[in-house]
Amino acid sequence: MGNSDSKLHFRKAVIQLTTKTQPVEASEDVFWDQFWTDVNLTAQDIFTLVPAAEIRAVREESPSNLATLCYKAVERLVLNADSGCVCERDRQAVLSCTRLLTRILPYIFEDPDWRGFFWSTVPKVGKSLDEGDDGSMRPLAESLLTAISDLLFCPDFTVESHSRTSADGPCDIQSIDSCEFIWEAGVGFAHTPPLNHTHDSNRAELLKLLLTCFSEEMYQSPSDTHIPNPWVSFFSSGENRHALPLFTSLLNVVCAYDPVGYGIPYNHLMFSDQRGVLAELALQTLIVSLEQELVDHSKTSTNLSTNTDTCSADYNKNTAAEGRQATRGENLFVNYLSRIHREEDFHFILREIGRLLNNPLLQTYLPHSCKKITFHQELLVLLWKLCDLNKKFLFYVLKSSDVLDILVPILFYLSDCCANQSCVGLVHIGVFILLLLSGERNFGVRLNKPYSVRVPMDISVFAGTHADLLIVVFHKIITSGHQRLQPLYDCMLTIIVNVSPYLKSLSMVAANKLLHLLEVFSSPWFLFCSPVNHHLVFFLLEVFNNIIQYQFDGNFNLVYGIIRKRNLFHQLANLPTDVNSIQKALQKKRSSNSTHNAVFMETNNPYTTACSEGPYKTTPVQTGTLNASLKAMPRIDKLTETSQVSEDGATLLLQQSDSTHSQSDHSSETQDTRESSSGEDDQTSEKEDCDGSLKNVSSSSDWAPTPDWVLSWKSKLPLQTIMRLLQVLVPQVEKICIDKGLTDESEILKFLQHGTLVGLLPVPHPILIRKYQANEGTALWFRTYMWGIIYLRCALTESGRGQSGTPPIATARACLQSLDWRRQERT
């Protein structure tokens, strides 16, 4: 009955607020206390009792009452944070205010006229007003964020109180050193606090409110994407005295989370896993807080890592004091992440992230007996940020064999999701991570380790190395993946190019997959239907040249495949360039109804008038559904910079003038192509309106292949090494087959395995590595992707719990459109 009465009283208060025609003064505490004092309601109850329609009605008809409600809720949080939540009544009031604000804030953000409300200055509340600090006015958002940060380290509410604290009575929360209350052992903290489900639940409620505050960015128009998120800027700045312990707590909670536990079958169905909820929210909060990199980390010399003993807290105090001296524009979360340097911390992070990424791959005798995490996409974003922001961590990953524990789950996700349109972003982030790793020699070397741990993937069976697994999965994505993944083709081939000089022995399956890609990409109609398709052929030829020149001895399977498919290379060398042949190839493509690979036959040409929907076909969606569309990915030449590997293994960055003289002249050929096609790639940026229609900005649809254009890149095809190999080996193989009457390829492979081309091939070309380079395009893409998965994860979580508080469709539309998601209706 008590809970029913509480719901009834709370509902009456909501009705009073929505029906009052006159503003309710902030001084009427009796009225406002109805919303949080002696209110024992769950988040589901509050979301049910405060309907979206009534929130919007108050916003439109009684804006002053809604503003006062937000102000009084923040005031209550600040007052209870200052007092330390000494009693259960105060703790319940904090939870009620937190849940109420979590419910209301999205409807404030969706109205452009209200977005600046929380950043308007209001009189300060709490002890800060009595301390006589600078001024008595402060933005409401800053007061809210400060209160949330204080409450996340409030003894007996979100952290365990120390014995001396309890003996001395209630303590001043402003005097607490939060570095002593880090939530979990790990980076910079050795002590393991006792597990408390109530504290985890309270932390989760506060983190939900924090994420809701950060989500204002989702409601902004695309033109405002360059404006820093003020909520994140303040939360991660030196003005947040808890920045260091918060960063450490969030990171450690994520890494230390164990979804399996003691391994009892079906334990996740019998017991609630509050730590799992906290780990997911902590991970989302962490990756959002790491979004803005506004400082030059190369100049940072101080290290975050501490001794995991009793001195760690003292070091954290000094580091926190340094952080408070930082400028407002510096993101301390990014700063701390970039300064982790101890190998034991790197080992802890890499081992635990690898364990969590491999969790969905676990196989058990009893079906579904082990809990599988669902936040693997957020983990990949965190891994990306770790490698991108902390180069020492990247080098540690590459020198450790544990990098393969990261590679296998990434390839599993790529293979599993490549045909699912809703998982296009997941495939992108996986390819981006592999592109970043492939820029270093050690990654290619590690790929030579035999692949023995069999993960259930729908791919061709093979016996070989991790390099074979990489090639087989990429082949599957290209040949059977969703058509919206076509912009990733050059990224995947770039990864193979980067690692190819170090691949000692490809299996027959992987070798045939590479040759099959060349067969598809070298088709005349495919080469002529777009001004950029021939780049894929250049990448594949560079892969073959690298392996032949640097790893010939062990790659007899690939050499045998090249000999068998030698007609492909002769056709490339003799590719027709006259107008009639070009038109005939294009006409043959249009009239053909079947091919060895239907995916490539259905490839639309973005430079012809026949394709009015854009460069890639999309499956039409039903009326009333939302079709997700991420930001456009930058071209591969914008994603990477070319480096040359010297004889001692060092990499030297090539200038643009140097790279044009590379072995394949790929860079100069690309530039020539852009000039001859009148700058299609630069001028043909595609804009998506709210209806999902694509509009071509330039007149690039008039592009058509010409003989001069074909000659401009055909003359630069790097076929010399391959042709020399065929010239030497083909006669020898044919002679052996005739003399011995061989019909079994094993004897030919044995001959090639013991053969040599020393002194017969051209002078080896320098090894060119295309390393990922940070750019604005990928930064915007990651921001879009990150908020997309957070929004969908929260929406699915709430709907899975049966809460009516799931964001309404109007709010969803605002969120998705601001993220450059598009709505398509089939007429």
ZAMARGU-4260 file (C-alpha; in steps of 0.2 Angstrom, whole numbers, plus 5000, padded with zeros to 4 digits):
<rodrens>
0) 5000/5000/5000 | 5014/5012/5004 | 5021/5011/4986 | 5004/5013/4979 | 5001/5029/4990
5) 5018/5036/4984 | 5013/5033/4966 | 4996/5042/4969 | 5004/5057/4978 | 5017/5059/4965
10) 5004/5058/4951 | 4994/5071/4959 | 5009/5082/4960 | 5012/5080/4941 | 4994/5084/4937
15) 4995/5099/4948 | 5010/5105/4939 | 5002/5102/4922 | 4986/5111/4926 | 4992/5126/4935
20) 4989/5141/4924 | 4999/5153/4936 | 5018/5151/4939 | 5023/5142/4955 | 5036/5152/4964
25) 5052/5143/4968 | 5050/5148/4987 | 5035/5136/4988 | 5045/5121/4994 | 5030/5112/5000
30) 5024/5110/4982 | 5040/5106/4975 | 5045/5093/4988 | 5031/5082/4982 | 5042/5077/4968
35) 5056/5070/4978 | 5053/5070/4997 | 5046/5054/5004 | 5045/5047/4986 | 5050/5029/4984
40) 5048/5026/4966 | 5058/5017/4953 | 5064/5024/4937 | 5051/5014/4928 | 5037/5022/4939
45) 5043/5039/4936 | 5044/5037/4917 | 5026/5030/4918 | 5019/5043/4929 | 5027/5058/4919
50) 5021/5055/4901 | 5029/5064/4887 | 5014/5073/4881 | 5012/5081/4898 | 5031/5086/4898
55) 5028/5095/4882 | 5012/5103/4887 | 5021/5111/4902 | 5035/5116/4891 | 5024/5125/4879
60) 5010/5131/4891 | 5019/5134/4908 | 5038/5136/4904 | 5041/5145/4920 | 5035/5130/4930
65) 5046/5118/4920 | 5061/5129/4922 | 5057/5130/4941 | 5055/5111/4942 | 5072/5109/4935
70) 5080/5122/4946 | 5073/5115/4962 | 5078/5097/4957 | 5096/5103/4954 | 5096/5113/4970
75) 5090/5097/4979 | 5105/5087/4972 | 5117/5101/4976 | 5111/5102/4994 | 5111/5083/4997
80) 5128/5082/4989 | 5135/5095/5000 | 5128/5087/5016 | 5134/5070/5011 | 5117/5061/5010
85) 5118/5057/5029 | 5101/5048/5030 | 5091/5036/5019 | 5078/5050/5016 | 5091/5061/5008
90) 5098/5046/4997 | 5080/5043/4991 | 5077/5061/4987 | 5093/5061/4977 | 5088/5046/4967
95) 5070/5053/4964 | 5078/5070/4957 | 5090/5060/4947 | 5077/5050/4938 | 5065/5065/4936
100) 5079/5075/4927 | 5083/5060/4917 | 5065/5059/4911 | 5063/5078/4908 | 5080/5083/4900
105) 5077/5075/4882 | 5061/5085/4880 | 5071/5101/4884 | 5085/5097/4872 | 5073/5093/4858
110) 5066/5111/4858 | 5080/5123/4851 | 5073/5137/4861 | 5076/5128/4877 | 5094/5121/4874
115) 5102/5136/4882 | 5092/5135/4898 | 5104/5125/4908 | 5118/5136/4903 | 5109/5152/4909
120) 5116/5159/4926 | 5106/5157/4941 | 5110/5160/4960 | 5122/5147/4967 | 5115/5135/4980
125) 5124/5125/4993 | 5140/5128/5003 | 5148/5137/4988 | 5137/5152/4991 | 5142/5153/5009
130) 5160/5152/5005 | 5161/5169/4997 | 5169/5163/4981 | 5170/5173/4965 | 5152/5178/4961
135) 5135/5171/4967 | 5129/5167/4949 | 5133/5150/4940 | 5126/5141/4926 | 5113/5128/4931
140) 5123/5115/4921 | 5139/5117/4930 | 5130/5115/4947 | 5122/5099/4941 | 5138/5092/4934
145) 5147/5096/4950 | 5133/5088/4961 | 5133/5072/4950 | 5152/5071/4952 | 5152/5074/4971
150) 5138/5061/4973 | 5147/5048/4963 | 5160/5048/4977 | 5148/5050/4992 | 5151/5038/5006
155) 5138/5025/5010 | 5128/5031/4994 | 5140/5026/4980 | 5156/5021/4989 | 5161/5012/5005
160) 5164/5024/5019 | 5181/5022/5028 | 5181/5017/5046 | 5188/5033/5052 | 5174/5042/5042
165) 5160/5033/5051 | 5169/5035/5068 | 5170/5054/5066 | 5152/5055/5061 | 5146/5063/5044
170) 5160/5071/5035 | 5161/5086/5023 | 5160/5079/5006 | 5171/5094/5000 | 5185/5088/5011
175) 5185/5070/5004 | 5199/5064/4994 | 5190/5055/4980 | 5206/5047/4974 | 5204/5035/4989
180) 5187/5030/4984 | 5190/5024/4966 | 5177/5010/4962 | 5188/4996/4956 | 5206/4990/4957
185) 5216/4992/4941 | 5225/5007/4933 | 5233/5017/4946 | 5223/5009/4961 | 5228/4993/4969
190) 5214/4991/4982 | 5199/4981/4978 | 5183/4988/4986 | 5170/4976/4992 | 5156/4973/4980
195) 5140/4982/4984 | 5125/4980/4973 | 5116/4995/4980 | 5131/5007/4977 | 5132/5000/4959
200) 5113/5004/4957 | 5115/5021/4963 | 5131/5024/4952 | 5121/5018/4937 | 5107/5030/4940
205) 5119/5045/4941 | 5128/5039/4926 | 5111/5038/4916 | 5108/5056/4921 | 5126/5061/4916
210) 5124/5052/4899 | 5107/5061/4896 | 5116/5078/4899 | 5129/5074/4887 | 5116/5068/4874
215) 5111/5087/4870 | 5124/5084/4856 | 5112/5072/4848 | 5099/5086/4846 | 5110/5098/4837
220) 5108/5101/4818 | 5123/5095/4807 | 5129/5113/4805 | 5133/5113/4824 | 5144/5098/4824
225) 5160/5108/4826 | 5153/5116/4842 | 5161/5108/4857 | 5149/5099/4869 | 5148/5111/4884
230) 5143/5097/4895 | 5158/5086/4891 | 5169/5101/4891 | 5165/5106/4909 | 5164/5088/4915
235) 5181/5083/4908 | 5190/5100/4913 | 5200/5105/4928 | 5185/5113/4936 | 5179/5095/4940
240) 5190/5091/4955 | 5185/5072/4953 | 5191/5071/4935 | 5205/5059/4939 | 5196/5047/4950
245) 5181/5047/4939 | 5192/5042/4924 | 5201/5029/4933 | 5185/5022/4941 | 5176/5021/4924
250) 5191/5013/4915 | 5193/5000/4929 | 5175/4995/4931 | 5174/4992/4913 | 5190/4982/4912
255) 5187/4972/4928 | 5169/4967/4923 | 5167/4948/4922 | 5151/4942/4914 | 5155/4924/4917
260) 5158/4925/4936 | 5161/4907/4944 | 5154/4899/4928 | 5138/4893/4935 | 5127/4889/4920
265) 5112/4901/4918 | 5117/4911/4933 | 5113/4927/4923 | 5095/4921/4922 | 5093/4918/4940
270) 5102/4933/4947 | 5102/4951/4942 | 5119/4958/4936 | 5120/4976/4943 | 5138/4977/4939
275) 5135/4973/4921 | 5123/4987/4920 | 5136/4999/4928 | 5150/4992/4917 | 5140/4996/4901
280) 5135/5014/4907 | 5153/5017/4913 | 5160/5012/4896 | 5147/5024/4887 | 5151/5038/4898
285) 5170/5035/4896 | 5170/5035/4877 | 5159/5051/4877 | 5170/5060/4889 | 5185/5055/4878
290) 5177/5063/4862 | 5185/5080/4863 | 5204/5081/4860 | 5209/5099/4862 | 5227/5098/4868
295) 5243/5092/4860 | 5247/5076/4869 | 5265/5075/4861 | 5270/5088/4873 | 5264/5080/4889
300) 5278/5073/4899 | 5270/5069/4915 | 5264/5051/4917 | 5248/5045/4925 | 5253/5028/4930
305) 5256/5026/4949 | 5263/5013/4960 | 5250/5000/4965 | 5254/5002/4983 | 5250/5013/4998
310) 5258/5028/4989 | 5246/5028/4974 | 5233/5039/4982 | 5247/5052/4986 | 5252/5052/4968
315) 5234/5054/4963 | 5232/5069/4974 | 5247/5078/4966 | 5241/5073/4948 | 5223/5080/4953
320) 5231/5096/4959 | 5240/5098/4942 | 5224/5095/4933 | 5215/5109/4942 | 5228/5121/4936
325) 5224/5115/4918 | 5214/5127/4907 | 5196/5125/4904 | 5199/5119/4886 | 5209/5104/4891
330) 5201/5088/4891 | 5208/5079/4906 | 5201/5062/4902 | 5210/5062/4885 | 5225/5069/4895
335) 5225/5055/4907 | 5222/5042/4894 | 5237/5048/4884 | 5249/5047/4899 | 5246/5029/4905
340) 5263/5021/4902 | 5266/5006/4914 | 5267/4989/4905 | 5257/4981/4919 | 5243/4994/4916
345) 5244/4991/4897 | 5244/4972/4901 | 5228/4974/4912 | 5219/4984/4899 | 5223/4974/4884
350) 5220/4957/4893 | 5203/4963/4900 | 5197/4971/4884 | 5202/4955/4874 | 5193/4944/4886
355) 5177/4955/4885 | 5178/4955/4866 | 5180/4936/4865 | 5165/4934/4877 | 5152/4933/4863
360) 5162/4920/4855 | 5162/4907/4870 | 5155/4890/4866 | 5147/4880/4879 | 5139/4863/4880
365) 5123/4870/4887 | 5115/4882/4875 | 5114/4900/4881 | 5121/4895/4898 | 5134/4909/4898
370) 5130/4927/4898 | 5135/4936/4883 | 5139/4955/4883 | 5131/4966/4871 | 5142/4982/4872
375) 5156/4975/4861 | 5153/4990/4849 | 5157/5002/4863 | 5172/4992/4868 | 5179/4993/4850
380) 5177/5012/4851 | 5187/5012/4867 | 5200/5001/4860 | 5201/5013/4845 | 5203/5028/4857
385) 5216/5019/4867 | 5227/5015/4851 | 5224/5032/4843 | 5227/5043/4859 | 5241/5033/4867
390) 5254/5028/4855 | 5264/5018/4869 | 5248/5007/4871 | 5248/5005/4852 | 5266/4999/4852
395) 5263/4988/4867 | 5248/4980/4858 | 5258/4977/4843 | 5273/4969/4851 | 5262/4958/4862
400) 5255/4941/4855 | 5239/4947/4864 | 5235/4957/4848 | 5228/4941/4840 | 5216/4940/4854
405) 5209/4957/4848 | 5210/4952/4830 | 5200/4936/4830 | 5184/4944/4839 | 5185/4959/4827
410) 5186/4947/4812 | 5172/4937/4819 | 5161/4953/4821 | 5165/4958/4803 | 5161/4940/4796
415) 5145/4939/4806 | 5138/4956/4802 | 5144/4960/4785 | 5127/4956/4777 | 5117/4965/4790
420) 5113/4983/4785 | 5110/4988/4803 | 5128/4983/4807 | 5137/4993/4794 | 5144/5004/4807
425) 5151/4989/4817 | 5160/4983/4801 | 5167/5001/4799 | 5175/5002/4816 | 5182/4985/4815
430) 5191/4989/4798 | 5197/5006/4805 | 5205/4997/4820 | 5214/4985/4808 | 5219/4999/4797
435) 5227/5008/4812 | 5236/4992/4817 | 5242/4987/4800 | 5252/5003/4799 | 5265/4995/4810
440) 5277/4981/4805 | 5274/4970/4820 | 5256/4968/4816 | 5261/4959/4799 | 5274/4949/4808
445) 5261/4943/4821 | 5249/4937/4808 | 5261/4923/4804 | 5256/4914/4819 | 5246/4898/4815
450) 5227/4900/4818 | 5222/4885/4829 | 5208/4892/4840 | 5193/4888/4829 | 5179/4901/4831
455) 5162/4897/4823 | 5162/4908/4807 | 5153/4906/4791 | 5169/4906/4780 | 5179/4893/4770
460) 5188/4880/4779 | 5207/4882/4779 | 5222/4877/4788 | 5234/4891/4790 | 5239/4907/4799
465) 5229/4922/4806 | 5234/4931/4789 | 5224/4918/4780 | 5209/4921/4792 | 5211/4940/4788
470) 5211/4938/4769 | 5196/4925/4770 | 5185/4936/4780 | 5189/4952/4769 | 5185/4941/4754
475) 5168/4937/4762 | 5164/4955/4766 | 5168/4961/4748 | 5159/4947/4739 | 5144/4944/4750
480) 5143/4959/4761 | 5130/4973/4761 | 5132/4985/4746 | 5134/5000/4758 | 5151/4992/4763
485) 5158/4996/4746 | 5167/5012/4752 | 5178/5000/4763 | 5185/4990/4749 | 5200/5001/4747
490) 5203/5001/4766 | 5203/4982/4767 | 5214/4981/4752 | 5226/4994/4760 | 5227/4983/4776
495) 5232/4968/4766 | 5245/4979/4756 | 5252/4985/4773 | 5255/4967/4780 | 5259/4958/4763
500) 5278/4961/4764 | 5278/4951/4780 | 5267/4936/4776 | 5278/4921/4775 | 5266/4907/4769
505) 5248/4910/4763 | 5237/4895/4762 | 5229/4889/4745 | 5212/4895/4751 | 5219/4913/4755
510) 5229/4914/4739 | 5214/4909/4728 | 5203/4922/4737 | 5216/4936/4732 | 5216/4930/4714
515) 5197/4929/4714 | 5196/4947/4719 | 5208/4952/4706 | 5198/4942/4693 | 5182/4952/4698
520) 5190/4969/4700 | 5200/4968/4683 | 5184/4965/4673 | 5183/4978/4659 | 5166/4983/4664
525) 5170/4986/4682 | 5186/4996/4678 | 5177/5007/4666 | 5161/5010/4676 | 5169/5022/4689
530) 5184/5033/4689 | 5191/5025/4705 | 5188/5007/4703 | 5205/5003/4695 | 5213/5008/4712
535) 5208/4991/4718 | 5218/4983/4705 | 5233/4993/4709 | 5231/4988/4728 | 5230/4969/4723
540) 5245/4970/4711 | 5255/4978/4725 | 5250/4964/4737 | 5257/4951/4724 | 5273/4961/4721
545) 5277/4963/4739 | 5275/4944/4742 | 5285/4939/4727 | 5299/4951/4731 | 5300/4949/4749
550) 5292/4932/4754 | 5294/4921/4738 | 5301/4906/4747 | 5286/4901/4758 | 5272/4907/4746
555) 5272/4893/4733 | 5253/4892/4735 | 5251/4910/4729 | 5264/4908/4715 | 5255/4892/4709
560) 5239/4902/4709 | 5247/4916/4699 | 5253/4903/4686 | 5236/4895/4685 | 5227/4912/4683
565) 5241/4920/4672 | 5228/4925/4659 | 5221/4938/4671 | 5238/4947/4670 | 5239/4946/4652
570) 5222/4953/4650 | 5227/4967/4661 | 5242/4971/4651 | 5232/4970/4635 | 5217/4980/4641
575) 5209/4988/4626 | 5209/5007/4626 | 5199/5012/4611 | 5181/5019/4612 | 5172/5005/4604
580) 5180/4992/4616 | 5176/5003/4631 | 5158/5005/4625 | 5156/4987/4621 | 5162/4982/4639
585) 5149/4994/4647 | 5135/4988/4636 | 5139/4970/4640 | 5138/4974/4658 | 5121/4982/4656
590) 5114/4967/4646 | 5121/4953/4656 | 5109/4945/4668 | 5121/4933/4676 | 5139/4934/4682
595) 5152/4924/4693 | 5148/4937/4706 | 5131/4946/4706 | 5137/4958/4719 | 5149/4967/4708
600) 5137/4967/4693 | 5124/4976/4704 | 5137/4989/4708 | 5129/5006/4704 | 5140/5019/4695
605) 5139/5036/4705 | 5145/5045/4689 | 5131/5040/4677 | 5113/5047/4676 | 5106/5030/4678
610) 5110/5030/4696 | 5099/5043/4704 | 5100/5036/4721 | 5118/5038/4724 | 5134/5027/4723
615) 5127/5012/4732 | 5111/5003/4731 | 5101/5003/4747 | 5086/4991/4751 | 5070/5001/4751
620) 5062/5002/4768 | 5044/5001/4773 | 5034/5016/4777 | 5037/5023/4795 | 5054/5014/4797
625) 5070/5023/4801 | 5085/5019/4789 | 5102/5023/4798 | 5115/5032/4788 | 5132/5037/4795
630) 5143/5051/4790 | 5152/5049/4774 | 5169/5040/4776 | 5184/5050/4769 | 5194/5043/4754
635) 5208/5031/4758 | 5221/5045/4753 | 5213/5056/4766 | 5214/5042/4779 | 5232/5037/4777
640) 5249/5044/4774 | 5262/5034/4765 | 5278/5029/4774 | 5293/5019/4767 | 5302/5005/4777
645) 5321/5007/4777 | 5333/4992/4777 | 5335/4993/4796 | 5316/4992/4798 | 5313/5010/4802
650) 5298/5019/4793 | 5301/5036/4785 | 5286/5047/4780 | 5286/5051/4762 | 5282/5068/4756
655) 5270/5070/4742 | 5283/5073/4729 | 5292/5057/4735 | 5277/5046/4735 | 5273/5049/4717
660) 5288/5040/4712 | 5283/5024/4722 | 5284/5007/4715 | 5266/5007/4708 | 5265/5026/4705
665) 5249/5024/4714 | 5249/5041/4722 | 5253/5050/4705 | 5241/5039/4696 | 5227/5044/4708
670) 5231/5062/4706 | 5230/5061/4687 | 5214/5052/4688 | 5206/5066/4699 | 5212/5079/4686
675) 5205/5069/4671 | 5189/5066/4679 | 5187/5085/4683 | 5188/5082/4702 | 5173/5071/4704
680) 5179/5065/4721 | 5181/5082/4728 | 5166/5090/4719 | 5153/5076/4721 | 5150/5077/4739
685) 5133/5069/4742 | 5121/5078/4754 | 5107/5069/4763 | 5091/5078/4767 | 5079/5073/4780
690) 5069/5062/4768 | 5085/5052/4764 | 5086/5058/4746 | 5104/5060/4739 | 5108/5075/4729
695) 5124/5077/4718 | 5132/5094/4720 | 5142/5094/4704 | 5139/5089/4686 | 5149/5073/4688
700) 5135/5062/4682 | 5142/5067/4664 | 5158/5058/4667 | 5162/5044/4655 | 5178/5034/4652
705) 5189/5039/4638 | 5204/5031/4629 | 5216/5045/4637 | 5209/5041/4654 | 5212/5022/4652
710) 5229/5025/4646 | 5234/5037/4660 | 5233/5023/4673 | 5235/5007/4662 | 5253/5012/4658
715) 5257/5013/4677 | 5250/4996/4681 | 5265/4987/4691 | 5265/4971/4681 | 5284/4970/4678
720) 5288/4958/4693 | 5273/4947/4690 | 5276/4946/4671 | 5295/4942/4674 | 5289/4928/4686
725) 5278/4921/4673 | 5291/4922/4660 | 5303/4911/4670 | 5292/4899/4679 | 5278/4895/4666
730) 5290/4886/4654 | 5298/4876/4668 | 5281/4871/4675 | 5275/4866/4658 | 5290/4856/4654
735) 5289/4846/4671 | 5271/4842/4667 | 5275/4836/4650 | 5290/4826/4654 | 5283/4818/4670
740) 5265/4817/4664 | 5260/4826/4680 | 5241/4828/4684 | 5243/4831/4702 | 5246/4849/4708
745) 5256/4842/4724 | 5271/4839/4713 | 5270/4856/4705 | 5269/4864/4722 | 5284/4854/4728
750) 5294/4860/4713 | 5289/4878/4717 | 5292/4876/4735 | 5311/4873/4732 | 5312/4885/4717
755) 5321/4902/4717 | 5320/4918/4707 | 5336/4926/4715 | 5344/4937/4702 | 5329/4935/4690
760) 5317/4947/4696 | 5318/4966/4695 | 5327/4976/4709 | 5315/4975/4724 | 5305/4990/4726
765) 5304/4999/4743 | 5291/4993/4755 | 5277/5007/4756 | 5266/5007/4772 | 5250/5018/4772
770) 5247/5023/4790 | 5231/5030/4797 | 5232/5048/4800 | 5219/5057/4811 | 5207/5069/4801
775) 5191/5078/4804 | 5181/5066/4793 | 5184/5051/4804 | 5182/5061/4820 | 5164/5066/4814
780) 5161/5048/4809 | 5166/5041/4826 | 5155/5054/4835 | 5140/5049/4824 | 5143/5031/4826
785) 5146/5032/4845 | 5130/5042/4849 | 5120/5030/4837 | 5125/5015/4847 | 5122/5023/4864
790) 5105/5029/4858 | 5100/5012/4851 | 5107/5003/4866 | 5097/5014/4879 | 5081/5013/4869
795) 5082/4994/4868 | 5087/4992/4886 | 5072/5003/4891 | 5060/4993/4880 | 5067/4977/4886
800) 5062/4982/4903 | 5045/4986/4898 | 5046/5004/4902 | 5035/5017/4894 | 5049/5030/4896
805) 5057/5025/4880 | 5060/5041/4870 | 5045/5044/4859 | 5045/5044/4840 | 5046/5062/4838
810) 5061/5063/4850 | 5069/5048/4841 | 5067/5057/4824 | 5075/5073/4831 | 5090/5062/4838
815) 5092/5052/4822 | 5091/5067/4810 | 5103/5077/4820 | 5115/5062/4819 | 5113/5062/4800
820) 5101/5047/4800 | 5088/5048/4787 | 5070/5043/4785 | 5064/5035/4769 | 5047/5031/4764
825) 5042/5020/4750 | 5028/5027/4739
</rodrens>
